[in-house]
């Protein structure tokens, strides 16, 4: 059982690392897709708890951070459509 658990853990670590590298080195559209997938899978609340600095408001509550993130995502989607 320990053998399979080790294998699963290693696969998860490698997969998470690969996604991080793609996110860090990718273009803005790749970053938006990864972020949208992250929010879709884990929810907006977990995203705002894990990375409050992306909202520019580290002392704000979770609800305000969620509103800011939704506003930013809508604005970036509108900017993509205008191109």
HTML snippet that shows the backbone in 3Dmol.js (N, CA, C, O; Angstrom):
<script src="https://3Dmol.org/build/3Dmol-min.js"></script>
<div id="view" style="width:600px;height:400px;position:relative"></div>
<script>
const pdb = `
ATOM      1  N   UNK A   1       0.824  -1.190   0.000  1.00  0.00           N
ATOM      2  CA  UNK A   1       0.000   0.000   0.000  1.00  0.00           C
ATOM      3  C   UNK A   1       0.870   1.257   0.000  1.00  0.00           C
ATOM      4  O   UNK A   1       0.542   2.240  -0.665  1.00  0.00           O
ATOM      5  N   UNK A   2       1.971   1.226   0.740  1.00  0.00           N
ATOM      6  CA  UNK A   2       2.867   2.368   0.796  1.00  0.00           C
ATOM      7  C   UNK A   2       3.495   2.672  -0.549  1.00  0.00           C
ATOM      8  O   UNK A   2       3.743   3.834  -0.871  1.00  0.00           O
ATOM      9  N   UNK A   3       3.752   1.646  -1.335  1.00  0.00           N
ATOM     10  CA  UNK A   3       4.332   1.825  -2.662  1.00  0.00           C
ATOM     11  C   UNK A   3       3.391   2.638  -3.545  1.00  0.00           C
ATOM     12  O   UNK A   3       3.824   3.581  -4.208  1.00  0.00           O
ATOM     13  N   UNK A   4       2.112   2.283  -3.559  1.00  0.00           N
ATOM     14  CA  UNK A   4       1.142   2.990  -4.395  1.00  0.00           C
ATOM     15  C   UNK A   4       0.893   4.402  -3.879  1.00  0.00           C
ATOM     16  O   UNK A   4       0.715   5.333  -4.665  1.00  0.00           O
ATOM     17  N   UNK A   5       0.880   4.554  -2.585  1.00  0.00           N
ATOM     18  CA  UNK A   5       0.703   5.880  -2.007  1.00  0.00           C
ATOM     19  C   UNK A   5       1.860   6.795  -2.383  1.00  0.00           C
ATOM     20  O   UNK A   5       1.656   7.969  -2.694  1.00  0.00           O
ATOM     21  N   UNK A   6       3.081   6.253  -2.355  1.00  0.00           N
ATOM     22  CA  UNK A   6       4.247   7.029  -2.777  1.00  0.00           C
ATOM     23  C   UNK A   6       4.145   7.428  -4.246  1.00  0.00           C
ATOM     24  O   UNK A   6       4.450   8.565  -4.606  1.00  0.00           O
ATOM     25  N   UNK A   7       3.725   6.512  -5.078  1.00  0.00           N
ATOM     26  CA  UNK A   7       3.593   6.798  -6.513  1.00  0.00           C
ATOM     27  C   UNK A   7       2.550   7.883  -6.763  1.00  0.00           C
ATOM     28  O   UNK A   7       2.781   8.792  -7.562  1.00  0.00           O
ATOM     29  N   UNK A   8       1.423   7.796  -6.096  1.00  0.00           N
ATOM     30  CA  UNK A   8       0.365   8.800  -6.261  1.00  0.00           C
ATOM     31  C   UNK A   8       0.870  10.166  -5.796  1.00  0.00           C
ATOM     32  O   UNK A   8       0.626  11.179  -6.452  1.00  0.00           O
ATOM     33  N   UNK A   9       1.570  10.189  -4.669  1.00  0.00           N
ATOM     34  CA  UNK A   9       2.099  11.446  -4.153  1.00  0.00           C
ATOM     35  C   UNK A   9       3.102  12.065  -5.127  1.00  0.00           C
ATOM     36  O   UNK A   9       3.074  13.273  -5.365  1.00  0.00           O
ATOM     37  N   UNK A  10       3.969  11.253  -5.678  1.00  0.00           N
ATOM     38  CA  UNK A  10       4.972  11.751  -6.629  1.00  0.00           C
ATOM     39  C   UNK A  10       4.298  12.289  -7.890  1.00  0.00           C
ATOM     40  O   UNK A  10       4.682  13.343  -8.396  1.00  0.00           O
ATOM     41  N   UNK A  11       3.304  11.577  -8.393  1.00  0.00           N
ATOM     42  CA  UNK A  11       2.584  12.038  -9.582  1.00  0.00           C
ATOM     43  C   UNK A  11       1.896  13.365  -9.308  1.00  0.00           C
ATOM     44  O   UNK A  11       1.925  14.259 -10.153  1.00  0.00           O
ATOM     45  N   UNK A  12       1.274  13.512  -8.137  1.00  0.00           N
ATOM     46  CA  UNK A  12       0.616  14.776  -7.787  1.00  0.00           C
ATOM     47  C   UNK A  12       1.620  15.926  -7.701  1.00  0.00           C
ATOM     48  O   UNK A  12       1.353  17.018  -8.202  1.00  0.00           O
ATOM     49  N   UNK A  13       2.744  15.694  -7.083  1.00  0.00           N
ATOM     50  CA  UNK A  13       3.763  16.745  -6.948  1.00  0.00           C
ATOM     51  C   UNK A  13       4.292  17.160  -8.317  1.00  0.00           C
ATOM     52  O   UNK A  13       4.459  18.349  -8.585  1.00  0.00           O
ATOM     53  N   UNK A  14       4.554  16.189  -9.176  1.00  0.00           N
ATOM     54  CA  UNK A  14       5.069  16.502 -10.515  1.00  0.00           C
ATOM     55  C   UNK A  14       4.011  17.246 -11.333  1.00  0.00           C
ATOM     56  O   UNK A  14       4.337  18.198 -12.042  1.00  0.00           O
ATOM     57  N   UNK A  15       2.756  16.824 -11.240  1.00  0.00           N
ATOM     58  CA  UNK A  15       1.686  17.483 -11.993  1.00  0.00           C
ATOM     59  C   UNK A  15       1.487  18.926 -11.517  1.00  0.00           C
ATOM     60  O   UNK A  15       1.341  19.835 -12.335  1.00  0.00           O
ATOM     61  N   UNK A  16       1.482  19.133 -10.213  1.00  0.00           N
ATOM     62  CA  UNK A  16       1.317  20.487  -9.677  1.00  0.00           C
ATOM     63  C   UNK A  16       2.502  21.361 -10.079  1.00  0.00           C
ATOM     64  O   UNK A  16       2.323  22.531 -10.419  1.00  0.00           O
ATOM     65  N   UNK A  17       3.694  20.808 -10.041  1.00  0.00           N
ATOM     66  CA  UNK A  17       4.881  21.564 -10.453  1.00  0.00           C
ATOM     67  C   UNK A  17       4.815  21.933 -11.930  1.00  0.00           C
ATOM     68  O   UNK A  17       5.169  23.050 -12.309  1.00  0.00           O
ATOM     69  N   UNK A  18       4.365  21.001 -12.760  1.00  0.00           N
ATOM     70  CA  UNK A  18       4.260  21.281 -14.196  1.00  0.00           C
ATOM     71  C   UNK A  18       3.246  22.383 -14.468  1.00  0.00           C
ATOM     72  O   UNK A  18       3.490  23.263 -15.294  1.00  0.00           O
ATOM     73  N   UNK A  19       2.114  22.341 -13.782  1.00  0.00           N
ATOM     74  CA  UNK A  19       1.103  23.391 -13.962  1.00  0.00           C
ATOM     75  C   UNK A  19       1.667  24.735 -13.513  1.00  0.00           C
ATOM     76  O   UNK A  19       1.429  25.753 -14.162  1.00  0.00           O
ATOM     77  N   UNK A  20       2.402  24.747 -12.425  1.00  0.00           N
ATOM     78  CA  UNK A  20       2.991  25.997 -11.947  1.00  0.00           C
ATOM     79  C   UNK A  20       3.996  26.570 -12.950  1.00  0.00           C
ATOM     80  O   UNK A  20       4.011  27.776 -13.195  1.00  0.00           O
ATOM     81  N   UNK A  21       4.824  25.717 -13.519  1.00  0.00           N
ATOM     82  CA  UNK A  21       5.812  26.180 -14.503  1.00  0.00           C
ATOM     83  C   UNK A  21       5.103  26.722 -15.742  1.00  0.00           C
ATOM     84  O   UNK A  21       5.483  27.771 -16.261  1.00  0.00           O
ATOM     85  N   UNK A  22       4.086  26.021 -16.216  1.00  0.00           N
ATOM     86  CA  UNK A  22       3.328  26.497 -17.378  1.00  0.00           C
ATOM     87  C   UNK A  22       2.662  27.832 -17.063  1.00  0.00           C
ATOM     88  O   UNK A  22       2.649  28.736 -17.898  1.00  0.00           O
ATOM     89  N   UNK A  23       2.109  27.954 -15.854  1.00  0.00           N
ATOM     90  CA  UNK A  23       1.464  29.208 -15.452  1.00  0.00           C
ATOM     91  C   UNK A  23       2.489  30.342 -15.378  1.00  0.00           C
ATOM     92  O   UNK A  23       2.234  31.442 -15.869  1.00  0.00           O
ATOM     93  N   UNK A  24       3.623  30.082 -14.778  1.00  0.00           N
ATOM     94  CA  UNK A  24       4.628  31.129 -14.592  1.00  0.00           C
ATOM     95  C   UNK A  24       5.247  31.579 -15.911  1.00  0.00           C
ATOM     96  O   UNK A  24       5.557  32.759 -16.075  1.00  0.00           O
ATOM     97  N   UNK A  25       5.429  30.662 -16.847  1.00  0.00           N
ATOM     98  CA  UNK A  25       6.093  31.002 -18.102  1.00  0.00           C
ATOM     99  C   UNK A  25       5.119  31.251 -19.253  1.00  0.00           C
ATOM    100  O   UNK A  25       5.531  31.679 -20.331  1.00  0.00           O
ATOM    101  N   UNK A  26       3.849  30.991 -19.036  1.00  0.00           N
ATOM    102  CA  UNK A  26       2.876  31.090 -20.111  1.00  0.00           C
ATOM    103  C   UNK A  26       2.427  32.508 -20.401  1.00  0.00           C
ATOM    104  O   UNK A  26       2.709  33.443 -19.652  1.00  0.00           O
ATOM    105  N   UNK A  27       1.723  32.636 -21.506  1.00  0.00           N
ATOM    106  CA  UNK A  27       1.170  33.936 -21.889  1.00  0.00           C
ATOM    107  C   UNK A  27      -0.051  34.252 -21.018  1.00  0.00           C
ATOM    108  O   UNK A  27      -0.486  33.427 -20.214  1.00  0.00           O
ATOM    109  N   UNK A  28      -0.586  35.443 -21.191  1.00  0.00           N
ATOM    110  CA  UNK A  28      -1.718  35.870 -20.379  1.00  0.00           C
ATOM    111  C   UNK A  28      -2.950  35.004 -20.628  1.00  0.00           C
ATOM    112  O   UNK A  28      -3.701  34.723 -19.693  1.00  0.00           O
ATOM    113  N   UNK A  29      -3.170  34.579 -21.862  1.00  0.00           N
ATOM    114  CA  UNK A  29      -4.339  33.741 -22.138  1.00  0.00           C
ATOM    115  C   UNK A  29      -4.199  32.366 -21.472  1.00  0.00           C
ATOM    116  O   UNK A  29      -5.191  31.802 -21.009  1.00  0.00           O
ATOM    117  N   UNK A  30      -2.979  31.826 -21.422  1.00  0.00           N
ATOM    118  CA  UNK A  30      -2.746  30.552 -20.732  1.00  0.00           C
ATOM    119  C   UNK A  30      -2.981  30.719 -19.238  1.00  0.00           C
ATOM    120  O   UNK A  30      -3.573  29.853 -18.595  1.00  0.00           O
ATOM    121  N   UNK A  31      -2.519  31.829 -18.693  1.00  0.00           N
ATOM    122  CA  UNK A  31      -2.734  32.092 -17.263  1.00  0.00           C
ATOM    123  C   UNK A  31      -4.218  32.205 -16.946  1.00  0.00           C
ATOM    124  O   UNK A  31      -4.674  31.686 -15.927  1.00  0.00           O
ATOM    125  N   UNK A  32      -4.979  32.879 -17.810  1.00  0.00           N
ATOM    126  CA  UNK A  32      -6.418  32.998 -17.578  1.00  0.00           C
ATOM    127  C   UNK A  32      -7.107  31.644 -17.623  1.00  0.00           C
ATOM    128  O   UNK A  32      -7.999  31.376 -16.818  1.00  0.00           O
ATOM    129  N   UNK A  33      -6.702  30.784 -18.559  1.00  0.00           N
ATOM    130  CA  UNK A  33      -7.303  29.445 -18.654  1.00  0.00           C
ATOM    131  C   UNK A  33      -6.993  28.610 -17.418  1.00  0.00           C
ATOM    132  O   UNK A  33      -7.870  27.929 -16.885  1.00  0.00           O
ATOM    133  N   UNK A  34      -5.752  28.664 -16.969  1.00  0.00           N
ATOM    134  CA  UNK A  34      -5.379  27.906 -15.773  1.00  0.00           C
ATOM    135  C   UNK A  34      -6.132  28.441 -14.560  1.00  0.00           C
ATOM    136  O   UNK A  34      -6.635  27.665 -13.748  1.00  0.00           O
ATOM    137  N   UNK A  35      -6.211  29.758 -14.436  1.00  0.00           N
ATOM    138  CA  UNK A  35      -6.932  30.364 -13.327  1.00  0.00           C
ATOM    139  C   UNK A  35      -8.412  30.010 -13.371  1.00  0.00           C
ATOM    140  O   UNK A  35      -9.005  29.713 -12.334  1.00  0.00           O
ATOM    141  N   UNK A  36      -9.012  30.037 -14.547  1.00  0.00           N
ATOM    142  CA  UNK A  36     -10.424  29.665 -14.677  1.00  0.00           C
ATOM    143  C   UNK A  36     -10.649  28.201 -14.304  1.00  0.00           C
ATOM    144  O   UNK A  36     -11.645  27.869 -13.661  1.00  0.00           O
ATOM    145  N   UNK A  37      -9.729  27.327 -14.705  1.00  0.00           N
ATOM    146  CA  UNK A  37      -9.841  25.917 -14.329  1.00  0.00           C
ATOM    147  C   UNK A  37      -9.691  25.718 -12.827  1.00  0.00           C
ATOM    148  O   UNK A  37     -10.398  24.910 -12.224  1.00  0.00           O
ATOM    149  N   UNK A  38      -8.769  26.458 -12.234  1.00  0.00           N
ATOM    150  CA  UNK A  38      -8.567  26.386 -10.791  1.00  0.00           C
ATOM    151  C   UNK A  38      -9.818  26.827 -10.045  1.00  0.00           C
ATOM    152  O   UNK A  38     -10.238  26.177  -9.088  1.00  0.00           O
ATOM    153  N   UNK A  39     -10.405  27.924 -10.481  1.00  0.00           N
ATOM    154  CA  UNK A  39     -11.615  28.422  -9.836  1.00  0.00           C
ATOM    155  C   UNK A  39     -12.770  27.456 -10.059  1.00  0.00           C
ATOM    156  O   UNK A  39     -13.567  27.226  -9.150  1.00  0.00           O
ATOM    157  N   UNK A  40     -12.871  26.891 -11.248  1.00  0.00           N
ATOM    158  CA  UNK A  40     -13.941  25.942 -11.547  1.00  0.00           C
ATOM    159  C   UNK A  40     -13.833  24.690 -10.675  1.00  0.00           C
ATOM    160  O   UNK A  40     -14.841  24.189 -10.177  1.00  0.00           O
ATOM    161  N   UNK A  41     -12.615  24.189 -10.492  1.00  0.00           N
ATOM    162  CA  UNK A  41     -12.425  22.949  -9.722  1.00  0.00           C
ATOM    163  C   UNK A  41     -12.512  23.169  -8.210  1.00  0.00           C
ATOM    164  O   UNK A  41     -13.120  22.366  -7.502  1.00  0.00           O
ATOM    165  N   UNK A  42     -11.917  24.233  -7.723  1.00  0.00           N
ATOM    166  CA  UNK A  42     -11.791  24.397  -6.280  1.00  0.00           C
ATOM    167  C   UNK A  42     -12.661  25.512  -5.708  1.00  0.00           C
ATOM    168  O   UNK A  42     -12.779  25.624  -4.487  1.00  0.00           O
ATOM    169  N   UNK A  43     -13.259  26.322  -6.537  1.00  0.00           N
ATOM    170  CA  UNK A  43     -14.135  27.375  -6.057  1.00  0.00           C
ATOM    171  C   UNK A  43     -13.406  28.687  -5.823  1.00  0.00           C
ATOM    172  O   UNK A  43     -12.195  28.729  -5.605  1.00  0.00           O
ATOM    173  N   UNK A  44     -14.165  29.722  -5.876  1.00  0.00           N
ATOM    174  CA  UNK A  44     -13.615  31.070  -5.741  1.00  0.00           C
ATOM    175  C   UNK A  44     -13.143  31.344  -4.321  1.00  0.00           C
ATOM    176  O   UNK A  44     -12.161  32.058  -4.122  1.00  0.00           O
ATOM    177  N   UNK A  45     -13.819  30.796  -3.354  1.00  0.00           N
ATOM    178  CA  UNK A  45     -13.456  31.055  -1.957  1.00  0.00           C
ATOM    179  C   UNK A  45     -12.055  30.523  -1.640  1.00  0.00           C
ATOM    180  O   UNK A  45     -11.268  31.207  -0.987  1.00  0.00           O
ATOM    181  N   UNK A  46     -11.747  29.328  -2.091  1.00  0.00           N
ATOM    182  CA  UNK A  46     -10.419  28.764  -1.843  1.00  0.00           C
ATOM    183  C   UNK A  46      -9.356  29.595  -2.555  1.00  0.00           C
ATOM    184  O   UNK A  46      -8.278  29.823  -2.005  1.00  0.00           O
ATOM    185  N   UNK A  47      -9.649  30.050  -3.770  1.00  0.00           N
ATOM    186  CA  UNK A  47      -8.683  30.872  -4.490  1.00  0.00           C
ATOM    187  C   UNK A  47      -8.392  32.166  -3.732  1.00  0.00           C
ATOM    188  O   UNK A  47      -7.234  32.562  -3.600  1.00  0.00           O
ATOM    189  N   UNK A  48      -9.433  32.820  -3.237  1.00  0.00           N
ATOM    190  CA  UNK A  48      -9.217  34.079  -2.532  1.00  0.00           C
ATOM    191  C   UNK A  48      -8.509  33.857  -1.207  1.00  0.00           C
ATOM    192  O   UNK A  48      -7.781  34.737  -0.747  1.00  0.00           O
ATOM    193  N   UNK A  49      -8.704  32.705  -0.586  1.00  0.00           N
ATOM    194  CA  UNK A  49      -7.987  32.425   0.657  1.00  0.00           C
ATOM    195  C   UNK A  49      -6.512  32.133   0.403  1.00  0.00           C
ATOM    196  O   UNK A  49      -5.657  32.508   1.206  1.00  0.00           O
ATOM    197  N   UNK A  50      -6.213  31.472  -0.699  1.00  0.00           N
ATOM    198  CA  UNK A  50      -4.837  31.088  -0.979  1.00  0.00           C
ATOM    199  C   UNK A  50      -3.993  32.221  -1.545  1.00  0.00           C
ATOM    200  O   UNK A  50      -2.782  32.250  -1.326  1.00  0.00           O
ATOM    201  N   UNK A  51      -4.597  33.140  -2.259  1.00  0.00           N
ATOM    202  CA  UNK A  51      -3.803  34.203  -2.867  1.00  0.00           C
ATOM    203  C   UNK A  51      -4.481  35.566  -2.728  1.00  0.00           C
ATOM    204  O   UNK A  51      -4.949  36.118  -3.724  1.00  0.00           O
ATOM    205  N   UNK A  52      -4.543  36.114  -1.529  1.00  0.00           N
ATOM    206  CA  UNK A  52      -5.185  37.415  -1.348  1.00  0.00           C
ATOM    207  C   UNK A  52      -4.397  38.572  -1.947  1.00  0.00           C
ATOM    208  O   UNK A  52      -4.979  39.624  -2.210  1.00  0.00           O
ATOM    209  N   UNK A  53      -3.091  38.415  -2.172  1.00  0.00           N
ATOM    210  CA  UNK A  53      -2.284  39.516  -2.682  1.00  0.00           C
ATOM    211  C   UNK A  53      -2.591  39.832  -4.135  1.00  0.00           C
ATOM    212  O   UNK A  53      -2.263  40.925  -4.597  1.00  0.00           O
ATOM    213  N   UNK A  54      -3.205  38.921  -4.872  1.00  0.00           N
ATOM    214  CA  UNK A  54      -3.520  39.198  -6.264  1.00  0.00           C
ATOM    215  C   UNK A  54      -4.644  40.215  -6.388  1.00  0.00           C
ATOM    216  O   UNK A  54      -4.816  40.816  -7.448  1.00  0.00           O
ATOM    217  N   UNK A  55      -5.399  40.413  -5.341  1.00  0.00           N
ATOM    218  CA  UNK A  55      -6.491  41.377  -5.385  1.00  0.00           C
ATOM    219  C   UNK A  55      -6.014  42.789  -5.061  1.00  0.00           C
ATOM    220  O   UNK A  55      -6.750  43.751  -5.278  1.00  0.00           O
ATOM    221  N   UNK A  56      -4.807  42.928  -4.550  1.00  0.00           N
ATOM    222  CA  UNK A  56      -4.319  44.245  -4.165  1.00  0.00           C
ATOM    223  C   UNK A  56      -4.868  44.691  -2.829  1.00  0.00           C
ATOM    224  O   UNK A  56      -4.781  45.870  -2.484  1.00  0.00           O
ATOM    225  N   UNK A  57      -5.430  43.771  -2.078  1.00  0.00           N
ATOM    226  CA  UNK A  57      -6.065  44.118  -0.811  1.00  0.00           C
ATOM    227  C   UNK A  57      -5.819  42.980   0.166  1.00  0.00           C
ATOM    228  O   UNK A  57      -6.638  42.067   0.269  1.00  0.00           O
ATOM    229  N   UNK A  58      -4.705  43.021   0.883  1.00  0.00           N
ATOM    230  CA  UNK A  58      -4.366  41.911   1.766  1.00  0.00           C
ATOM    231  C   UNK A  58      -5.156  41.937   3.070  1.00  0.00           C
ATOM    232  O   UNK A  58      -5.270  40.911   3.740  1.00  0.00           O
ATOM    233  N   UNK A  59      -5.697  43.081   3.434  1.00  0.00           N
ATOM    234  CA  UNK A  59      -6.421  43.183   4.688  1.00  0.00           C
ATOM    235  C   UNK A  59      -7.938  43.084   4.502  1.00  0.00           C
ATOM    236  O   UNK A  59      -8.677  43.107   5.486  1.00  0.00           O
ATOM    237  N   UNK A  60      -8.410  42.977   3.267  1.00  0.00           N
ATOM    238  CA  UNK A  60      -9.844  42.916   2.991  1.00  0.00           C
ATOM    239  C   UNK A  60     -10.413  41.545   3.334  1.00  0.00           C
ATOM    240  O   UNK A  60      -9.692  40.548   3.377  1.00  0.00           O
ATOM    241  N   UNK A  61     -11.718  41.516   3.576  1.00  0.00           N
ATOM    242  CA  UNK A  61     -12.394  40.262   3.846  1.00  0.00           C
ATOM    243  C   UNK A  61     -12.523  39.412   2.599  1.00  0.00           C
ATOM    244  O   UNK A  61     -12.300  39.887   1.485  1.00  0.00           O
ATOM    245  N   UNK A  62     -12.883  38.158   2.790  1.00  0.00           N
ATOM    246  CA  UNK A  62     -12.982  37.208   1.686  1.00  0.00           C
ATOM    247  C   UNK A  62     -14.063  37.633   0.699  1.00  0.00           C
ATOM    248  O   UNK A  62     -13.871  37.503  -0.510  1.00  0.00           O
ATOM    249  N   UNK A  63     -15.184  38.131   1.182  1.00  0.00           N
ATOM    250  CA  UNK A  63     -16.280  38.520   0.292  1.00  0.00           C
ATOM    251  C   UNK A  63     -15.868  39.668  -0.631  1.00  0.00           C
ATOM    252  O   UNK A  63     -16.192  39.660  -1.819  1.00  0.00           O
ATOM    253  N   UNK A  64     -15.158  40.650  -0.088  1.00  0.00           N
ATOM    254  CA  UNK A  64     -14.685  41.765  -0.910  1.00  0.00           C
ATOM    255  C   UNK A  64     -13.654  41.292  -1.921  1.00  0.00           C
ATOM    256  O   UNK A  64     -13.640  41.761  -3.059  1.00  0.00           O
ATOM    257  N   UNK A  65     -12.795  40.371  -1.518  1.00  0.00           N
ATOM    258  CA  UNK A  65     -11.806  39.824  -2.437  1.00  0.00           C
ATOM    259  C   UNK A  65     -12.476  39.062  -3.567  1.00  0.00           C
ATOM    260  O   UNK A  65     -12.033  39.145  -4.713  1.00  0.00           O
ATOM    261  N   UNK A  66     -13.542  38.317  -3.266  1.00  0.00           N
ATOM    262  CA  UNK A  66     -14.269  37.593  -4.309  1.00  0.00           C
ATOM    263  C   UNK A  66     -14.895  38.572  -5.296  1.00  0.00           C
ATOM    264  O   UNK A  66     -14.841  38.347  -6.505  1.00  0.00           O
ATOM    265  N   UNK A  67     -15.482  39.647  -4.799  1.00  0.00           N
ATOM    266  CA  UNK A  67     -16.076  40.652  -5.684  1.00  0.00           C
ATOM    267  C   UNK A  67     -15.015  41.283  -6.573  1.00  0.00           C
ATOM    268  O   UNK A  67     -15.241  41.486  -7.766  1.00  0.00           O
ATOM    269  N   UNK A  68     -13.860  41.594  -5.999  1.00  0.00           N
ATOM    270  CA  UNK A  68     -12.765  42.178  -6.785  1.00  0.00           C
ATOM    271  C   UNK A  68     -12.286  41.219  -7.863  1.00  0.00           C
ATOM    272  O   UNK A  68     -12.032  41.632  -8.995  1.00  0.00           O
ATOM    273  N   UNK A  69     -12.159  39.933  -7.518  1.00  0.00           N
ATOM    274  CA  UNK A  69     -11.698  38.941  -8.488  1.00  0.00           C
ATOM    275  C   UNK A  69     -12.706  38.782  -9.620  1.00  0.00           C
ATOM    276  O   UNK A  69     -12.320  38.715 -10.787  1.00  0.00           O
ATOM    277  N   UNK A  70     -13.981  38.722  -9.290  1.00  0.00           N
ATOM    278  CA  UNK A  70     -15.016  38.598 -10.322  1.00  0.00           C
ATOM    279  C   UNK A  70     -14.986  39.802 -11.251  1.00  0.00           C
ATOM    280  O   UNK A  70     -15.104  39.655 -12.468  1.00  0.00           O
ATOM    281  N   UNK A  71     -14.829  40.995 -10.681  1.00  0.00           N
ATOM    282  CA  UNK A  71     -14.753  42.207 -11.496  1.00  0.00           C
ATOM    283  C   UNK A  71     -13.537  42.160 -12.428  1.00  0.00           C
ATOM    284  O   UNK A  71     -13.642  42.511 -13.604  1.00  0.00           O
ATOM    285  N   UNK A  72     -12.388  41.729 -11.905  1.00  0.00           N
ATOM    286  CA  UNK A  72     -11.181  41.652 -12.723  1.00  0.00           C
ATOM    287  C   UNK A  72     -11.321  40.626 -13.842  1.00  0.00           C
ATOM    288  O   UNK A  72     -10.881  40.870 -14.966  1.00  0.00           O
ATOM    289  N   UNK A  73     -11.927  39.484 -13.545  1.00  0.00           N
ATOM    290  CA  UNK A  73     -12.109  38.461 -14.567  1.00  0.00           C
ATOM    291  C   UNK A  73     -13.066  38.938 -15.661  1.00  0.00           C
ATOM    292  O   UNK A  73     -12.844  38.665 -16.841  1.00  0.00           O
ATOM    293  N   UNK A  74     -14.118  39.641 -15.278  1.00  0.00           N
ATOM    294  CA  UNK A  74     -15.059  40.184 -16.272  1.00  0.00           C
ATOM    295  C   UNK A  74     -14.371  41.220 -17.155  1.00  0.00           C
ATOM    296  O   UNK A  74     -14.569  41.242 -18.369  1.00  0.00           O
ATOM    297  N   UNK A  75     -13.556  42.083 -16.531  1.00  0.00           N
ATOM    298  CA  UNK A  75     -12.853  43.095 -17.309  1.00  0.00           C
ATOM    299  C   UNK A  75     -11.862  42.462 -18.269  1.00  0.00           C
ATOM    300  O   UNK A  75     -11.739  42.905 -19.411  1.00  0.00           O
ATOM    301  N   UNK A  76     -11.160  41.440 -17.828  1.00  0.00           N
ATOM    302  CA  UNK A  76     -10.203  40.796 -18.731  1.00  0.00           C
ATOM    303  C   UNK A  76     -10.921  40.061 -19.845  1.00  0.00           C
ATOM    304  O   UNK A  76     -10.413  40.000 -20.964  1.00  0.00           O
ATOM    305  N   UNK A  77     -12.079  39.504 -19.571  1.00  0.00           N
ATOM    306  CA  UNK A  77     -12.867  38.847 -20.624  1.00  0.00           C
ATOM    307  C   UNK A  77     -13.380  39.847 -21.638  1.00  0.00           C
ATOM    308  O   UNK A  77     -13.406  39.554 -22.834  1.00  0.00           O
ATOM    309  N   UNK A  78     -13.791  41.025 -21.186  1.00  0.00           N
ATOM    310  CA  UNK A  78     -14.249  42.063 -22.096  1.00  0.00           C
ATOM    311  C   UNK A  78     -13.095  42.590 -22.925  1.00  0.00           C
ATOM    312  O   UNK A  78     -13.279  42.908 -24.100  1.00  0.00           O
ATOM    313  N   UNK A  79     -11.915  42.690 -22.346  1.00  0.00           N
ATOM    314  CA  UNK A  79     -10.743  43.167 -23.079  1.00  0.00           C
ATOM    315  C   UNK A  79     -10.375  42.170 -24.179  1.00  0.00           C
ATOM    316  O   UNK A  79      -9.958  42.578 -25.263  1.00  0.00           O
ATOM    317  N   UNK A  80     -10.526  40.869 -23.913  1.00  0.00           N
ATOM    318  CA  UNK A  80     -10.237  39.849 -24.918  1.00  0.00           C
ATOM    319  C   UNK A  80     -11.227  39.931 -26.088  1.00  0.00           C
ATOM    320  O   UNK A  80     -10.853  39.726 -27.243  1.00  0.00           O
ATOM    321  N   UNK A  81     -12.479  40.231 -25.777  1.00  0.00           N
ATOM    322  CA  UNK A  81     -13.493  40.308 -26.827  1.00  0.00           C
ATOM    323  C   UNK A  81     -13.313  41.544 -27.685  1.00  0.00           C
ATOM    324  O   UNK A  81     -13.679  41.538 -28.860  1.00  0.00           O
ATOM    325  N   UNK A  82     -12.756  42.603 -27.121  1.00  0.00           N
ATOM    326  CA  UNK A  82     -12.570  43.837 -27.877  1.00  0.00           C
ATOM    327  C   UNK A  82     -11.370  43.774 -28.820  1.00  0.00           C
ATOM    328  O   UNK A  82     -11.235  44.621 -29.703  1.00  0.00           O
ATOM    329  N   UNK A  83     -10.505  42.789 -28.647  1.00  0.00           N
ATOM    330  CA  UNK A  83      -9.298  42.700 -29.498  1.00  0.00           C
ATOM    331  C   UNK A  83      -9.628  42.251 -30.877  1.00  0.00           C
ATOM    332  O   UNK A  83      -8.735  42.125 -31.715  1.00  0.00           O
TER     333      UNK A  83
END
`;
const viewer = $3Dmol.createViewer("view");
viewer.addModel(pdb, "pdb");
viewer.setStyle({}, {cartoon: {color: "spectrum"}});
viewer.zoomTo();
viewer.render();
</script>
